[in-house]
């Protein structure tokens, strides 16, 4: 077992819910791989945190895609007149 995972196992062994938490960590290897899980464990331990929820959160943040790509819009599709909120017009259409 890699060193960071072994240290995390020892830390969790002292808590009441350590076994169920420890089960979640290796399960994350199926989706994220061993190197990513080991790095997440090392990061959590360096921050003096030993919780499977923190490790899963670290892994999720690494998986999170970056911001969406900006799509350039042609001038033909740009609005010429900005929409206006006109409640009176809405009321007029509603009463018809």
Secondary structure as UniProt FT lines:
FT   HELIX           3..13
FT   TURN            16..17
FT   HELIX           18..27
FT   HELIX           29..32
FT   HELIX           34..46
FT   TURN            47..48
FT   HELIX           52..63
FT   HELIX           75..77
FT   HELIX           87..95
//
